[in-house]
C-alpha cells in the first residue's frame, strides 16, 4: 500500500482594508482556503481537516484570482462570484457551502433559511456548524448568515470584520445583540 504524497498548495498574501488575507490555491488555481492573517492557525487546522496532509509553498495565486480579491475589497461586491473553489468536507458541508455562495451580495440569510435552502429545515444547528467549518471565507460568504432575529452572530474573523463586510456589500445595518 502506497501512501499519498502531501499535496503542495500555494499560499499568497494580499493586503486588504481588514488586514492581510491568506489565500491558498491549488495547482489548478482553485481556491482552497481564504482567511485573515491573524487566524492562520485556524486556517491550517481546516486545511488539514478537509484535505489531509498538504505542504504550503509561498507564492502568488493566479492573477485572475488576485484581481478578483482586490476588486472585491475595492468595491465590486460580486467580483468573487466566478472564482473556482475546491472544498473537502462532508456532502452536507459542501451543500451548505454551495448554498452560501448562492446568497447574493448585499443580502443575508438566517441559519434556518440556509438549512431550508438545502431541503433540511430541521438541520439548523448542523448548518451553523458547517458554516463555521468553511475554509474559504468571503468567497464562500459565511459572513452573510445572521441570527434568527437578524442580529450579527459569530464569525471566525470577528464581528467587526463581519459588520464591515456586510456594510461593504451594502447589506444594510445590523445590530450586535446576541441571537
Protein Blocks (a to p, Z undefined) as FASTA:
>chain_A
ZZdddddddddddddfkbpadddddfkopafbdcdfklmmmmmmmmmmmnopaddddddd
dfklmmmmmmmmnopaklmmmpccddedjfklmmmmmmmmmpcghiacdfklmmmmnopa
klmmmmmmmmmmpcbghklcmklpccfkopacddfkbjklmmmmmmmnonopadfbdZZ
